[in-house]
Amino acid sequence: MKSQRQPRKTNHANKSTAQRQPKHGSNTYTASSNSNAKSKFDYAAAPSRNDRSSAQQSAGAPGKQAHSSARHTAANKGARSAFEYSTKPVPASASKHKADNKRQDKPATAPIKSKSYEVKQQGELLAFLLEQMSGSGRNAVKAMLARGQIAVNGRVTKAYNYNLEPGQTVIVRIGRAPEEVPMIGLRIIHEDDDVLIIHKDAGLLSISSHNDFPGDEVTAYRQLMAHVRKSGSNNRVFVVHRLDRDTSGVMMFAKSEHVQQTLQQSWQDTVQERTYIALVEGAVKKPEGTVKSWLKETKTLKMYSSPFANDGQLAITHYKSLQTNRHYSLLEVNLETGRKNQIRVHMHDIGHPIVGDKKYGAKSKTIGRLGLHARVLAFKHPTSGKLMRFETDIPKTFTNLFREER
């Protein structure tokens, strides 16, 4: 007689544990895991997705879509697809960086108390503070300056001998101010309630274009957005005009949509001077001249001068030679119109492309960057009507090429 077979005992604890194990081959994805797009400008806070979209619309960013239909579907539903930016596993450092950016964008939990003082006569900052804060000693005031508790017209100032002008506002923050996140690739030249004037380095984007994935790299716009939000979570900046990534120099942003529209709609009358310095290939024979053409754009986004009159956007460029040798010329360039890549196209048209500008025919890479610098920006202030002029130095990498032959 065959014995009945005993039922096999099941180890429920092991089975339960096995069910909890993750499946093999699963990956985690993130929008910031594009390891091939790292830049030296990778470390600053970024505004929200909605802010980027608003800035692109206000700046007239092209509406072409360069990604898959899956991305469009996800975007319409208000959710990001896992394949929107990258399908690479997330490095731990990238996740930490993303979290750090989010923390930087959040407004402070409690506002810092402050006192405001209006400047009525010219003088140094330390003397002004000692007069206004009669109950504080000299060393205490110096310590507040060193800790970043003093701001002039909204900008933290640590120099005790900073020259004050009538009409400025000095803000004294009570309590230790949060650490300033250094800006990379730009510095603020001037800031008031309406505009921000910056010096942008070569290599930094003014604002992301439709070809750039959001979050790929830091831009001037994103850093300035983080800067103004430190004094108010609803503060914003608006693009007025742009400089190419590899062009350095003076650039302006508006601090309200109203000011942006005012400046853009009256640009020709408001802007009194836009002067560039162009380092071009070859010896320019004419000491000065004017280039006039109608610019058009190819399907590959390259600008060119049409051979036909009134066929495209009118562009007028005036130039004057500053220095010349056998290989290069340093030109002062003034714009009568402000078209995309206008100077680059016109220098190519006269047979002297800008150094480093491979897109428009340059062969030399002598200075390791594009030889174009926005030196002067002069305009009527959109609110006060006062004429404001900002000038920067010519990059030494430009002038060094002429010193070597002396």
C-alpha positions in Angstrom: 0.0 0.0 0.0 1.4 3.3 -1.0 1.8 5.8 1.7 0.1 9.2 1.3 2.4 11.9 0.2 2.8 14.7 2.8 2.2 18.2 1.5 5.4 20.3 1.1 5.9 23.0 3.7 6.2 26.4 2.3 8.5 29.0 3.9 6.1 32.0 3.8 8.7 34.3 5.2 11.1 33.6 2.4 8.4 33.9 -0.2 7.3 37.2 1.2 10.9 38.4 1.1 11.3 37.3 -2.5 8.2 39.2 -3.5 9.6 42.4 -2.1 12.9 42.2 -4.1 13.1 44.6 -7.0 13.1 43.2 -10.5 16.4 43.0 -12.3 17.2 45.4 -15.1 15.0 48.3 -13.8 16.4 51.9 -14.3 15.8 55.3 -12.8 15.6 58.3 -15.1 16.0 62.0 -14.6 15.8 65.2 -16.6 19.3 66.3 -15.4 21.2 63.1 -16.2 22.6 64.3 -19.5 26.3 63.6 -18.7 27.5 64.7 -22.1 26.2 68.3 -21.7 28.3 69.3 -18.6 29.4 72.9 -18.6 31.5 75.2 -16.4 28.2 77.0 -15.8 26.5 74.0 -14.1 26.1 75.4 -10.6 23.3 77.9 -10.1 19.7 77.8 -9.2 17.1 77.4 -12.0 13.6 78.9 -12.1 10.5 76.7 -12.5 9.4 75.2 -15.8 6.6 77.8 -16.0 9.1 80.7 -15.6 11.2 79.3 -18.5 8.2 79.1 -20.7 7.1 82.6 -19.9 10.5 84.0 -20.6 10.7 82.2 -23.9 7.3 83.6 -25.0 8.1 87.1 -23.9 11.5 87.0 -25.6 9.9 85.8 -28.8 11.6 82.4 -28.7 10.8 80.3 -31.8 8.1 77.7 -31.4 9.6 74.9 -33.3 9.5 71.5 -31.5 12.6 69.3 -31.9 11.5 66.3 -29.8 9.4 63.2 -30.2 5.6 63.1 -30.2 5.8 61.2 -26.9 7.2 64.4 -25.3 4.4 66.5 -26.7 1.8 64.1 -25.3 3.4 64.2 -21.9 3.7 68.0 -21.9 0.0 68.4 -22.8 -0.9 66.3 -19.8 1.2 68.4 -17.5 3.6 65.5 -16.9 7.2 64.9 -18.0 8.0 61.7 -19.9 10.9 59.5 -18.6 12.4 59.8 -22.1 12.0 63.6 -22.4 15.6 64.4 -21.7 17.7 61.2 -21.2 17.5 57.5 -20.6 20.7 57.2 -18.6 20.7 56.1 -14.9 20.8 59.0 -12.5 24.2 59.7 -10.9 24.0 60.4 -7.2 25.7 63.7 -7.6 23.1 64.8 -10.2 20.2 64.0 -7.9 21.9 66.0 -5.1 22.4 68.9 -7.5 18.8 68.8 -8.5 17.7 68.9 -4.9 20.1 71.7 -4.1 18.6 73.8 -6.9 15.1 73.3 -5.6 16.2 74.4 -2.1 17.7 77.5 -3.6 14.5 78.4 -5.4 12.3 78.2 -2.3 11.6 81.5 -0.6 12.8 81.9 3.0 10.4 80.6 5.6 10.5 83.8 7.5 11.3 87.3 6.1 14.4 89.0 7.4 13.6 92.3 9.2 15.3 95.3 7.7 15.5 99.1 7.9 15.8 101.4 4.9 17.6 104.8 4.7 17.5 107.2 1.8 20.7 108.8 0.7 20.5 112.6 0.4 24.1 113.5 -0.2 27.2 112.0 -1.7 29.5 110.1 0.6 31.1 106.8 1.7 28.9 104.0 2.9 30.5 103.5 6.3 30.2 107.1 7.3 26.6 107.1 6.2 25.8 104.1 8.3 27.6 105.4 11.4 25.5 108.6 11.1 22.2 106.7 10.6 22.9 104.0 13.2 24.2 106.3 16.0 23.7 103.5 18.6 26.1 101.1 16.8 29.9 101.2 17.1 32.3 101.4 14.2 33.4 97.7 14.6 29.8 96.5 14.8 28.9 98.3 11.6 32.0 96.9 9.8 31.0 93.4 11.0 27.5 93.9 9.5 29.1 94.9 6.2 31.4 91.8 6.2 28.4 89.5 6.9 26.5 90.9 3.9 23.7 92.6 5.9 24.0 95.9 4.0 22.5 96.4 0.6 22.5 99.5 -1.7 19.5 99.6 -4.1 18.8 95.9 -3.4 22.4 94.7 -4.0 24.5 93.4 -1.1 27.6 95.7 -0.7 30.5 94.8 1.6 32.9 97.7 0.7 33.0 100.2 3.6 34.2 102.9 1.2 31.4 102.3 -1.4 30.5 105.7 -2.9 26.8 106.6 -2.3 24.8 108.9 -4.6 21.7 111.0 -3.7 18.5 109.0 -4.4 19.9 105.6 -3.5 18.4 103.5 -0.8 20.6 101.7 1.8 18.9 98.6 3.5 20.2 97.3 6.8 19.1 93.7 7.5 18.7 92.8 11.1 20.1 89.3 11.7 22.7 87.3 9.8 22.0 87.3 6.0 22.0 84.1 4.1 25.2 83.2 2.2 25.3 84.7 -1.4 25.5 82.1 -4.1 28.2 83.3 -6.5 27.1 84.0 -10.0 29.1 82.2 -12.7 29.8 83.8 -16.0 28.3 87.1 -15.2 28.4 90.1 -12.9 25.8 92.8 -12.2 26.9 96.3 -13.2 23.7 98.1 -12.2 20.4 97.3 -10.6 17.3 99.4 -9.8 13.6 98.8 -9.5 13.2 98.6 -13.3 16.3 97.2 -15.0 19.3 94.9 -14.4 22.5 95.7 -16.4 25.1 92.8 -16.5 28.4 91.9 -18.0 28.1 88.5 -19.6 31.2 86.3 -20.2 31.7 84.5 -23.4 30.4 80.9 -23.1 27.3 81.7 -21.1 23.8 81.5 -22.8 21.6 84.5 -22.4 18.5 82.3 -22.2 17.7 78.7 -23.2 16.6 78.4 -26.8 14.1 75.8 -28.2 17.1 73.6 -29.0 18.2 73.3 -25.4 16.6 70.8 -23.0 15.4 72.6 -19.9 17.9 72.1 -17.1 20.8 71.2 -19.3 22.9 74.2 -18.4 22.8 77.5 -16.5 21.9 80.7 -18.3 22.2 84.4 -17.5 18.4 84.5 -17.2 18.2 81.6 -14.7 20.9 83.0 -12.5 19.3 86.5 -12.4 15.9 84.9 -11.7 17.4 83.2 -8.6 19.0 86.5 -7.6 15.8 88.6 -7.6 13.8 85.9 -5.9 16.1 86.3 -2.8 14.3 89.6 -2.0 10.8 88.3 -2.9 9.4 85.0 -4.2 7.2 86.7 -6.8 10.1 88.8 -8.3 11.1 88.0 -11.9 13.3 89.2 -14.7 12.4 89.6 -18.4 14.6 89.4 -21.5 14.9 92.6 -23.4 17.6 91.6 -25.9 20.2 88.8 -26.3 23.9 88.2 -26.8 25.1 85.1 -28.6 26.6 82.5 -26.3 30.2 83.2 -27.3 29.7 87.0 -27.3 30.7 88.8 -24.1 29.7 92.2 -22.9 26.9 94.5 -21.6 23.4 93.2 -21.6 20.1 94.4 -20.1 17.1 92.7 -18.4 13.8 94.2 -17.3 12.4 93.5 -13.8 8.7 93.7 -14.9 6.8 92.8 -18.0 5.6 96.4 -18.4 9.2 97.7 -18.5 10.2 94.9 -20.9 7.4 95.8 -23.3 8.2 99.6 -23.1 11.9 99.0 -23.9 11.2 96.6 -26.8 8.5 98.7 -28.4 10.6 101.8 -28.3 14.0 100.2 -28.8 15.1 102.3 -31.7 14.3 105.6 -29.8 15.4 104.4 -26.3 18.8 103.0 -27.2 21.2 105.8 -28.0 24.3 103.7 -28.5 25.3 100.0 -29.0 29.0 99.7 -29.6 30.7 96.4 -30.2 34.4 95.4 -30.5 35.1 92.9 -33.3 38.3 91.1 -33.8 38.3 90.0 -37.5 40.6 88.1 -39.7 42.9 90.0 -42.1 43.9 93.6 -42.5 40.8 95.7 -43.2 41.9 98.3 -45.8 39.2 100.9 -45.4 39.6 102.8 -42.1 35.8 103.0 -41.8 32.7 101.9 -43.7 29.0 100.9 -43.6 27.5 97.6 -44.5 23.8 97.5 -45.5 21.9 94.4 -46.5 18.6 92.4 -46.1 19.1 89.4 -43.8 17.3 86.1 -44.2 17.6 82.8 -42.3 18.1 79.3 -43.8 16.4 76.1 -42.5 19.6 75.4 -40.6 19.2 78.7 -38.7 22.1 80.4 -40.4 21.6 84.0 -41.4 22.7 85.4 -44.8 22.5 88.6 -46.8 19.9 88.4 -49.6 21.1 89.6 -53.1 17.8 91.3 -53.6 16.7 94.6 -52.1 13.8 94.5 -49.6 14.1 90.7 -49.4 14.3 90.1 -45.7 15.1 92.3 -42.6 17.0 95.5 -43.2 20.4 95.5 -41.4 22.8 98.4 -41.2 26.3 98.1 -39.5 28.9 100.9 -39.2 32.5 100.1 -38.5 35.8 101.9 -37.8 39.3 100.4 -37.6 41.1 100.7 -34.3 44.2 98.6 -34.8 45.5 96.5 -37.7 48.4 94.2 -38.5 49.1 91.7 -41.2 46.8 89.0 -39.7 44.0 90.8 -37.7 42.0 93.9 -37.4 40.3 95.3 -34.3 37.1 97.2 -35.3 34.7 99.4 -33.4 31.2 98.4 -34.6 28.0 100.4 -34.2 24.6 99.0 -34.9 21.9 101.0 -36.6 19.6 98.0 -36.5 19.8 94.9 -34.2 19.3 91.7 -36.2 20.2 88.2 -35.3 23.9 87.6 -36.1 24.0 90.9 -37.9 27.7 91.8 -37.2 28.9 88.2 -37.9 27.2 88.2 -41.3 28.3 91.6 -42.3 32.0 91.0 -41.4 31.8 87.8 -43.5 30.2 89.9 -46.3 33.2 92.3 -46.4 35.7 89.4 -46.5 36.9 89.7 -42.8 35.0 87.1 -40.7 35.2 87.4 -36.9 38.0 85.4 -35.4 36.7 82.0 -34.1 33.4 82.3 -36.1 33.6 79.0 -38.0 29.8 79.3 -38.8 30.5 82.4 -40.9 33.8 81.5 -42.6 36.5 82.1 -40.0 39.6 79.8 -40.1 41.5 81.0 -37.1 41.0 79.9 -33.4 43.7 82.1 -32.0 41.9 83.4 -28.9 39.8 80.3 -28.1 36.5 82.1 -28.3 34.4 84.3 -30.6 36.1 87.7 -31.2 33.0 89.8 -30.5 32.4 91.9 -27.4 29.4 94.3 -26.6 31.4 97.2 -25.1 28.9 100.0 -24.7 25.1 100.2 -24.1 23.5 103.6 -23.7 19.8 104.1 -23.3 17.1 106.4 -21.8 15.8 104.9 -18.6 12.3 103.6 -19.1 10.9 105.3 -16.0 13.0 108.3 -15.2 14.0 109.1 -18.8 17.6 109.7 -17.6 20.3 108.8 -20.1 22.3 105.9 -18.8 25.6 104.7 -20.3 27.5 101.5 -19.5 31.0 100.8 -20.9 33.3 97.8 -20.4 36.9 97.2 -21.2 38.1 95.5 -24.4 39.1 91.9 -23.6 42.9 91.6 -23.3 42.8 88.5 -25.5 41.8 90.9 -28.3 44.4 93.5 -27.8 47.3 91.1 -27.0 47.4 90.1 -30.7 48.6 93.7 -31.6 51.1 94.1 -28.8 53.1 91.1 -29.9 54.1 92.8 -33.2 55.4 96.0 -31.6 
